[in-house]
Amino acid sequence: MTALRVREMTLGDCDRVSEIRVRGWQSAYRGLVPQSHLDALSVAEDAGRRRDWFARGDGGVVNLVAERAGEVVGWAAHGAYREGEVRTEDAELYAIYVDPARVGGGIGGALLAESVRRSTAAGHRRMHLWVLKENTPARRFYEHAGFRADGTEEPFEVAGARIPEVRYTRSLTV
């Protein structure tokens, strides 16, 4: 197996990242969010929004991709934790997705480790993330990486359904 490389995302990665994100949603959230929403997700629409957003980037979000043998196989994004519209001193993992055909191969762990490393180097004391309450595999993944549910819950609205999310937190050490 060829080595995994984690690097900063480029504009040229947007189409593949959108494919991974949409297929990741359709795989990981089946049975957790309305199927009609999952069926309506479009890689092309997501890629267009992602290219526009990426081109306008404010520098506050770090987008990483994992690459194996020249193919992007995962994506993660992190930055400052948001309390509403206000960015705080803590870090937040905004997203992490792995090509569904490659889940379990260490890709997510490598992306998460690099996000934690960069957030620690940037001086953040804690990292937070939100995960669907019923997404047991994701919760186990984060717990294995040292994150713990901190008791904070909020509903996440998808296609008119209110789906509970829980916040996970991990201390970062310099």
KOLMARVEX-428398 format. One record per residue: x, y, z of N, C-alpha, C, CB in turn. Coordinates in steps of 0.05 Angstrom, whole numbers. Glycine has a CB too. Layout:
<sites>
     n.x     n.y     n.z    ca.x    ca.y    ca.z     c.x     c.y     c.z    cb.x    cb.y    cb.z
       X       Y       Z       X       Y       Z       X       Y       Z       X       Y       Z
...
</sites>
This chain:
<sites>
     n.x     n.y     n.z    ca.x    ca.y    ca.z     c.x     c.y     c.z    cb.x    cb.y    cb.z
      17     -24       0       0       0       0      18      25       0     -19       0      25
      11      45     -16      27      69     -17      21      87       7      21      84     -43
      40     104      13      39     121      36      16     141      33      65     135      41
       5     149      55     -15     169      56      -2     196      61     -37     163      79
     -10     216      46       1     243      49     -22     262      55      16     252      24
     -19     278      77     -39     298      83     -26     325      75     -46     298     114
     -42     341      60     -32     367      51     -55     387      50     -19     364      23
     -48     412      46     -69     432      43     -84     428      17     -56     461      43
    -110     433      18    -127     430      -5    -122     453     -25    -157     430       3
    -125     447     -50    -122     467     -71    -149     470     -86    -100     460     -91
    -152     491    -101    -176     495    -117    -181     471    -135    -174     521    -134
    -160     459    -146    -163     436    -163    -174     411    -149    -137     430    -175
    -174     411    -123    -185     388    -107    -215     390    -102    -171     386     -81
    -227     413    -109    -255     418    -101    -274     397    -111    -264     445    -111
    -272     388    -137    -291     368    -147    -289     342    -132    -285     363    -177
    -264     333    -127    -261     307    -113    -270     310     -84    -232     298    -114
    -264     332     -71    -273     336     -43    -303     336     -42    -261     363     -32
    -316     349     -61    -346     348     -62    -357     320     -66    -356     367     -83
    -344     305     -83    -352     277     -86    -350     262     -60    -336     264    -109
    -327     265     -47    -323     251     -21    -344     260      -1    -294     256     -11
    -349     286       1    -367     297      20    -396     287      15    -367     328      20
    -405     289      -9    -432     280     -16    -435     250     -12    -440     287     -45
    -417     234     -22    -419     205     -18    -416     198      12    -397     190     -35
    -400     213      26    -397     209      55    -423     214      69    -376     227      66
    -437     236      63    -463     241      74    -482     218      68    -474     268      64
    -483     210      43    -502     190      35    -497     163      48    -501     186       4
    -472     158      55    -465     133      68    -468     134      98    -436     125      61
    -455     155     110    -454     156     140    -481     164     152    -434     177     148
    -497     179     138    -522     190     149    -547     176     140    -524     219     143
    -544     154     126    -568     138     118    -581     128     143    -559     114      99
    -607     133     145    -623     125     168    -622     146     191    -613      99     178
    -605     166     188    -602     187     209    -615     213     200    -573     191     216
    -614     219     174    -626     243     163    -646     234     142    -605     263     152
    -665     251     135    -685     243     115    -672     234      89    -704     266     109
    -681     210      79    -670     199      55    -674     218      31    -682     172      49
    -696     232      31    -701     251       9    -679     272       7    -728     265      12
    -668     280      30    -646     300      30    -621     287      18    -641     310      58
    -615     262      27    -591     248      17    -593     244     -13    -587     222      32
    -616     236     -22    -620     231     -51    -617     256     -68    -647     218     -56
    -623     279     -56    -623     304     -71    -595     317     -71    -642     323     -59
    -576     307     -56    -549     318     -56    -536     316     -83    -532     305     -34
    -524     337     -92    -511     337    -118    -482     344    -116    -525     358    -137
    -465     326    -127    -436     331    -126    -430     356    -142    -421     307    -138
    -443     360    -165    -437     383    -182    -444     409    -168    -453     381    -209
    -468     410    -155    -475     434    -140    -457     440    -117    -504     432    -130
    -450     419    -102    -432     422     -80    -405     432     -90    -428     395     -65
    -395     421    -112    -369     429    -123    -369     459    -131    -361     411    -146
    -391     467    -143    -393     495    -151    -392     514    -127    -419     500    -167
    -407     507    -107    -407     524     -82    -379     523     -69    -428     513     -62
    -367     499     -69    -341     496     -57    -320     513     -72    -333     467     -56
    -320     512     -99    -301     528    -114    -305     558    -109    -304     522    -145
    -330     567    -109    -335     595    -103    -325     603     -75    -365     601    -105
    -332     586     -56    -323     592     -28    -293     591     -26    -336     571      -9
    -281     571     -38    -252     568     -36    -237     592     -49    -243     542     -50
    -247     601     -72    -235     624     -85    -237     650     -69    -248     628    -113
    -259     652     -53    -262     676     -36    -250     672      -8    -292     682     -33
    -239     649      -2    -230     641      25    -219     665      41    -209     621      22
    -227     664      66    -219     686      85    -194     679     101    -242     693     104
    -184     655      96    -160     647     111    -165     636     138    -141     670     113
    -190     637     147    -197     628     174    -203     598     176    -220     642     184
    -206     585     153    -211     556     152    -187     542     139    -238     551     136
    -178     521     152    -157     505     141    -169     480     129    -135     497     164
    -166     477     103    -176     454      89    -153     435      83    -191     462      62
    -156     410      91    -135     390      86    -146     368      70    -123     380     113
    -129     356      53    -137     331      39    -117     310      45    -139     336       9
    -126     285      45    -109     262      47    -107     250      19    -119     241      68
     -83     243      11     -78     234     -16     -62     208     -14     -62     255     -32
     -70     189     -31     -56     163     -33     -52     157     -62     -71     140     -18
     -27     153     -70     -20     147     -98     -32     169    -117     -31     119    -106
     -31     194    -108     -40     216    -125     -70     221    -125     -31     212    -152
     -85     204    -111    -114     207    -110    -123     218     -83    -128     180    -116
    -140     239     -83    -151     250     -59    -171     229     -48    -165     278     -63
    -167     221     -23    -184     200     -11    -199     210      15    -168     176      -4
    -193     235      23    -206     245      47    -202     275      49    -195     232      72
    -219     288      65    -219     317      69    -226     324      97    -238     330      48
    -214     344     108    -221     355     134    -218     385     133    -203     343     157
    -234     399     150    -233     428     152    -234     435     181    -255     441     135
    -218     454     190    -219     464     217    -212     493     218    -199     448     235
    -218     505     241    -212     534     245    -221     541     273    -227     551     224
    -226     567     276    -235     577     303    -263     566     309    -234     608     304
    -267     560     335    -293     551     344    -312     575     342    -292     540     373
    -337     569     333    -357     590     329    -379     589     350    -369     588     301
    -383     611     364    -406     614     382    -425     631     367    -398     626     411
    -444     620     353    -460     635     334    -443     645     312    -474     659     349
    -441     671     308    -424     682     287    -397     692     297    -439     706     274
    -392     688     323    -367     698     336    -347     675     338    -373     710     364
    -323     681     328    -301     661     330    -288     664     357    -280     665     307
    -282     642     370    -270     642     397    -241     634     396    -286     623     415
    -228     631     419    -200     623     421    -196     593     418    -189     632     448
    -218     578     420    -216     549     416    -217     542     386    -239     534     431
    -209     518     380    -210     508     352    -235     491     349    -185     491     345
    -243     487     324    -266     470     317    -259     454     293    -292     487     313
    -265     428     294    -264     411     270    -291     415     257    -257     381     277
    -291     428     234    -316     433     220    -327     409     205    -313     457     201
    -308     394     193    -317     371     177    -293     352     173    -327     381     149
    -300     327     170    -281     306     163    -296     284     148    -265     295     188
    -287     278     124    -300     258     108    -278     241      94    -319     270      87
    -284     216      91    -266     197      77    -283     183      56    -254     176      97
    -270     178      33    -283     163      12    -295     138      25    -263     155     -11
    -322     134      22    -335     112      36    -322      84      30    -364     111      28
    -310      81       7    -298      55       0    -271      51      15    -292      53     -30
    -262      72      28    -236      71      42    -238      75      72    -217      91      30
    -262      76      83    -265      80     112    -252      57     127    -296      82     119
    -239      63     148    -226      43     165    -197      38     158    -240      17     162
    -186      54     139    -159      50     131    -139      70     142    -157      51     101
    -147      85     163    -129     104     175    -129     132     164    -101      94     174
    -145     137     143    -146     163     130    -158     184     148    -163     161     104
    -181     178     160    -194     196     178    -176     203     202    -221     185     188
    -163     183     213    -145     187     235    -122     205     228    -134     160     245
    -111     202     204     -89     219     195     -98     248     192     -77     209     169
    -122     252     180    -132     279     177    -138     292     204    -158     278     160
    -150     276     222    -156     287     249    -131     294     264    -173     267     265
    -111     277     262     -86     282     276     -72     307     265     -66     258     273
     -73     312     239     -61     336     228     -77     361     236     -59     334     198
    -104     359     237    -120     382     246    -114     388     275    -150     376     243
    -111     368     292    -104     372     320     -76     384     322    -105     345     336
     -57     374     307     -30     384     308     -29     413     300     -12     367     289
     -42     420     279     -42     448     269     -57     467     289     -55     450     241
     -78     457     300     -93     474     320     -77     478     345    -120     461     327
     -62     458     353     -45     460     376     -22     480     370     -33     433     384
     -10     477     347      12     495     339       2     524     337      24     486     312
     -23     528     330     -35     555     328     -41     567     355     -60     554     310
     -38     551     377     -42     562     403     -69     557     415     -36     590     404
     -86     541     402    -112     535     413    -109     516     437    -131     523     391
    -125     520     458    -124     503     481    -142     479     480    -130     519     506
    -164     482     465    -184     460     462    -194     459     433    -208     464     481
    -203     436     426    -216     432     400    -244     420     405    -199     414     381
    -263     431     392    -291     421     393    -299     410     366    -310     443     403
    -320     394     366    -332     385     342    -361     377     348    -317     361     328
    -378     377     328    -406     368     331    -410     343     315    -425     391     322
    -425     324     327    -430     299     314    -459     291     319    -410     276     324
    -472     279     299    -499     270     303    -500     250     326    -511     257     277
    -519     254     344    -521     238     368    -523     208     362    -545     247     385
    -537     201     341    -541     173     335    -519     162     316    -568     169     322
    -499     177     310    -477     168     292    -456     154     309    -465     192     276
    -463     130     317    -445     114     335    -417     109     324    -458      88     341
    -414     102     299    -387      98     289    -369     123     291    -387      88     260
    -381     146     284    -366     171     286    -359     178     315    -381     195     273
    -378     173     333    -373     179     361    -350     162     372    -398     175     377
    -350     136     364    -328     118     372    -301     128     361    -333      89     363
    -301     136     336    -277     147     323    -266     170     339    -283     155     294
    -283     189     346    -274     213     360    -265     206     389    -296     234     361
    -279     188     401    -271     180     428    -244     166     428    -293     161     441
    -240     149     408    -214     136     405    -191     156     402    -214     117     381
    -197     180     391    -177     201     387    -176     220     410    -184     217     361
    -189     213     433    -186     230     457    -208     251     461    -161     243     457
    -228     252     444    -250     271     447    -271     259     465    -262     279     419
    -285     276     480    -306     267     498    -330     285     495    -296     267     527
    -354     273     496    -378     289     496    -378     306     521    -404     270     495
    -384     332     518    -383     350     541    -411     357     552    -369     375     534
    -432     343     543    -459     348     553    -475     368     538    -457     356     582
    -462     382     519    -477     402     503    -490     389     479    -457     425     494
    -516     394     476    -531     383     453    -546     406     440    -550     361     462
    -548     404     414    -564     423     398    -577     407     375    -547     446     387
    -600     416     366    -612     404     342    -599     414     317    -643     408     341
    -596     397     298    -586     404     271    -609     400     252    -561     386     263
    -617     420     238    -640     418     220    -632     410     192    -656     445     220
    -644     388     183    -640     378     156    -667     371     144    -620     353     156
    -673     384     122    -698     379     107    -722     378     125    -696     352      93
    -723     397     144    -746     400     162    -745     382     186    -771     394     148
    -726     364     188    -722     346     211    -702     358     230    -714     317     202
    -708     357     256    -690     367     276    -675     342     288    -705     383     299
    -649     341     282    -633     317     289    -613     326     311    -618     306     264
    -614     312     333    -596     320     355    -566     316     349    -603     306     380
    -550     336     356    -521     334     354    -510     337     382    -510     356     334
    -487     325     386    -473     328     412    -446     341     406    -470     301     427
    -437     357     425    -411     369     422    -390     352     436    -410     398     433
    -368     348     422    -345     334     434    -322     354     437    -336     310     416
    -306     350     457    -284     368     464    -259     352     470    -291     387     487
    -236     364     463    -210     352     471    -192     375     478    -199     335     447
    -177     371     500    -156     390     507    -133     386     488    -147     387     536
    -120     409     481     -97     408     464     -73     417     480    -100     427     439
     -51     403     478     -27     409     493      -5     418     474     -18     386     510
      10     438     482      31     448     466      57     432     471      36     478     471
</sites>
